[in-house]
């Protein structure tokens, strides 16, 4: 049945190779990862792992022995340097491997600060992989001063861990409010209040002018002219799809590696899945940065390599853990014109996004029922009466029968 090579040993790549074997694929499978460890979970890196609540081994998606037992060649600490689509080969330095089908699950790369503003100073970190978490963990000690640059979910999760461990935390967000790119003002207000109650100083509409220090970061000058002393900094200003290999191979890109509805790239023998893949969705294209999408898309590509010819239909959902609050997001709020608030007891709340009266998405904080009902409605193409949603005493369950 030929040779399948998967580049990228993250959630999408690991899901793809496991599904291939589970589906009866009898050919050769090689999974190539740049890190020196087997595939692992990334979300706990900025939460449980950084808190010391999860060991390295518990991060692993499967025991390392799984790959040998399944006849999967796992190549760790290895980097693909080139792809030759015409010869159907990949190169790792002087080593050349041939494939019948190639899967690009190269993920994404964190945006870093330029050296001109201090991005090359020591003790300036990003949160993307295990090495990043291991490098910053020793700095998470009580009373240490940390500056977090960026008020998205990664920055807020890092701020929550730091505050829980007793650090002095300052978070700056250049936009008018935290989470401005991904959430409504109501969700921003909720998390701003949550972090403020835990002692985090959040400065919105304020960016970083430059980091200060001789060799090692010791301070920061903000765009409002203020200077602060810090012991380390965490940069959480977004990620970019890892498309360099694909571009060098001449594959089509469009905010990611461009695929059709089946996961094929512009080359019929090359596929893409996960954070790096841009695929058809509704009337346009989308690229999803989430674990559920990586798993589902990786498995969908495996099925199509096996001949399923089944279009991948994404059902977007996400989550974030901060302090004792679990945020669950169903759907995508792009283009919303109305937000309906549903309040519960304590920190329980949900925000429901509509466009022209149609339900698009739900942000649910400590409210798994609202999340699940909203998710099922969105997936079924149904909506929810805003008056019913906003009534905290109303039972939402009958909405499922509408």
HUMOLIN-V790202 format. One record per residue. RES is the residue in one letter. SS is DSSP state (h for helix, s for strand, l for the rest). PHI is phi in whole degrees, -180 to 180 (none if undefined). Layout:
# HUMOLIN-V790202
{{RES:SS:PHI} {RES:SS:PHI}}
This chain:
# HUMOLIN-V790202
{{X:l:none} {X:l:89} {X:s:-114} {X:s:-114} {X:s:-114} {X:s:-117} {X:s:-99} {X:l:116} {X:l:-103} {X:l:-93} {X:h:-64} {X:h:-67} {X:h:-63} {X:h:-64} {X:h:-67} {X:h:-64} {X:h:-69} {X:h:-65} {X:h:-67} {X:h:-57} {X:h:-68} {X:h:-64} {X:l:-91} {X:l:94} {X:l:-66} {X:l:-107} {X:l:-80} {X:s:-79} {X:s:-130} {X:s:-125} {X:s:-112} {X:s:-112} {X:l:-125} {X:l:-78} {X:l:-87} {X:l:-84} {X:l:-132} {X:l:-69} {X:l:-53} {X:s:-143} {X:l:-76} {X:l:-93} {X:h:-53} {X:h:-68} {X:h:-58} {X:h:-93} {X:l:-134} {X:h:-61} {X:h:-67} {X:h:-65} {X:h:-78} {X:l:82} {X:l:-93} {X:l:-138} {X:l:-79} {X:h:-58} {X:h:-63} {X:h:-72} {X:h:-71} {X:s:-62} {X:l:-66} {X:l:-146} {X:l:-59} {X:l:-59} {X:h:-65} {X:h:-55} {X:h:-67} {X:h:-66} {X:h:-62} {X:l:-93} {X:l:71} {X:s:-103} {X:s:-81} {X:s:-99} {X:s:-108} {X:l:-97} {X:l:54} {X:l:-132} {X:l:-124} {X:l:-80} {X:l:-100} {X:s:-163} {X:s:-122} {X:s:-115} {X:l:-62} {X:l:-69} {X:l:-90} {X:l:55} {X:s:-135} {X:s:-123} {X:s:-115} {X:s:-123} {X:l:67} {X:l:-86} {X:s:-87} {X:s:-123} {X:s:-119} {X:s:-99} {X:l:-131} {X:l:-96} {X:s:-134} {X:s:-121} {X:s:-115} {X:s:-97} {X:l:-125} {X:l:-79} {X:l:71} {X:s:-141} {X:s:-126} {X:s:-71} {X:l:-75} {X:l:-114} {X:l:-74} {X:l:-67} {X:h:-61} {X:h:-62} {X:h:-115} {X:l:97} {X:l:-66} {X:l:-96} {X:l:-70} {X:s:-69} {X:l:69} {X:s:-114} {X:s:-120} {X:s:-117} {X:l:-117} {X:l:-135} {X:l:-131} {X:h:-61} {X:h:-63} {X:h:-62} {X:h:-63} {X:h:-65} {X:h:-70} {X:h:-90} {X:h:-53} {X:l:-63} {X:l:-86} {X:l:-85} {X:l:-124} {X:l:-53} {X:l:74} {X:l:-65} {X:s:-104} {X:s:-123} {X:s:-106} {X:s:-109} {X:s:-104} {X:l:119} {X:l:-107} {X:l:-89} {X:h:-66} {X:h:-63} {X:h:-62} {X:h:-69} {X:h:-65} {X:h:-65} {X:h:-63} {X:h:-64} {X:h:-62} {X:h:-62} {X:h:-65} {X:h:-64} {X:l:-89} {X:l:88} {X:l:-81} {X:s:-95} {X:s:-114} {X:s:-120} {X:s:-120} {X:s:-115} {X:s:-133} {X:l:-65} {X:l:-70} {X:l:-65} {X:l:-154} {X:l:-64} {X:l:60} {X:l:-61} {X:l:-74} {X:l:-122} {X:l:-146} {X:l:-74} {X:h:-55} {X:h:-63} {X:h:-69} {X:h:-59} {X:h:-60} {X:h:-59} {X:h:-79} {X:h:-62} {X:h:-64} {X:h:-59} {X:h:-69} {X:h:-62} {X:h:-68} {X:l:-102} {X:l:88} {X:l:-81} {X:s:-89} {X:s:-108} {X:s:-118} {X:s:-98} {X:l:70} {X:l:-131} {X:l:-111} {X:s:-93} {X:s:-80} {X:s:-168} {X:s:-87} {X:s:-117} {X:l:145} {X:l:-108} {X:l:86} {X:s:-121} {X:l:-63} {X:l:-133} {X:s:-170} {X:s:-149} {X:s:-106} {X:s:-93} {X:l:-70} {X:l:-89} {X:l:93} {X:l:-72} {X:s:-116} {X:s:-130} {X:s:-87} {X:l:-141} {X:l:-99} {X:s:-162} {X:s:-134} {X:s:-121} {X:s:-101} {X:l:-130} {X:l:-110} {X:l:104} {X:s:-131} {X:s:-127} {X:s:-64} {X:l:-84} {X:l:-114} {X:h:-58} {X:h:-62} {X:h:-64} {X:h:-64} {X:h:-64} {X:l:-86} {X:l:83} {X:l:-79} {X:l:-71} {X:s:-131} {X:l:-164} {X:l:53} {X:l:132} {X:s:-79} {X:s:-73} {X:l:-126} {X:l:-88} {X:l:-68} {X:l:-97} {X:l:100} {X:s:-78} {X:l:-85} {X:l:-69} {X:l:-106} {X:l:-66} {X:l:-100} {X:s:-123} {X:s:-121} {X:s:-145} {X:l:-153} {X:l:93} {X:l:-56} {X:l:-83} {X:s:-98} {X:s:-108} {X:s:-136} {X:s:-65} {X:s:-152} {X:l:55} {X:l:-98} {X:s:-146} {X:s:-130} {X:s:-148} {X:l:-133} {X:l:-106} {X:l:-105} {X:l:-157} {X:h:-63} {X:h:-57} {X:h:-66} {X:h:-59} {X:h:-64} {X:h:-64} {X:h:-71} {X:h:-61} {X:h:-69} {X:h:-65} {X:h:-64} {X:h:-58} {X:h:-62} {X:h:-75} {X:h:-62} {X:l:-80} {X:l:101} {X:l:-66} {X:l:51} {X:l:-110} {X:l:-67} {X:l:-87} {X:l:-112} {X:l:-76} {X:l:-124} {X:l:-61} {X:s:-154} {X:s:-146} {X:s:-152} {X:s:-152} {X:s:-111} {X:s:-139} {X:l:56} {X:l:-103} {X:s:-111} {X:s:-109} {X:s:-94} {X:s:-123} {X:s:-119} {X:s:-115} {X:s:82} {X:l:-124} {X:l:-90} {X:l:-53} {X:l:84} {X:l:-66} {X:l:-122} {X:s:-144} {X:s:-125} {X:s:-107} {X:s:-101} {X:s:-123} {X:s:-101} {X:l:-122} {X:l:-81} {X:l:60} {X:l:-93} {X:l:-78} {X:s:-162} {X:s:-147} {X:s:-122} {X:s:-111} {X:s:-98} {X:s:-128} {X:s:-135} {X:l:53} {X:l:82} {X:s:-102} {X:s:-70} {X:s:-106} {X:s:-160} {X:s:-138} {X:s:-103} {X:s:-119} {X:s:-106} {X:l:54} {X:l:-139} {X:h:-63} {X:h:-66} {X:h:-61} {X:h:-61} {X:h:-66} {X:h:-66} {X:h:-61} {X:h:-62} {X:h:-67} {X:h:-63} {X:h:-63} {X:h:-66} {X:l:-88} {X:l:73} {X:l:-103} {X:l:-121} {X:l:-142} {X:l:-61} {X:h:-57} {X:h:-65} {X:h:-69} {X:h:-61} {X:h:-77} {X:l:-88} {X:l:-64} {X:l:-90} {X:l:-82} {X:l:-83} {X:l:-83} {X:h:-58} {X:h:-61} {X:h:-59} {X:h:-68} {X:h:-96} {X:l:-71}}
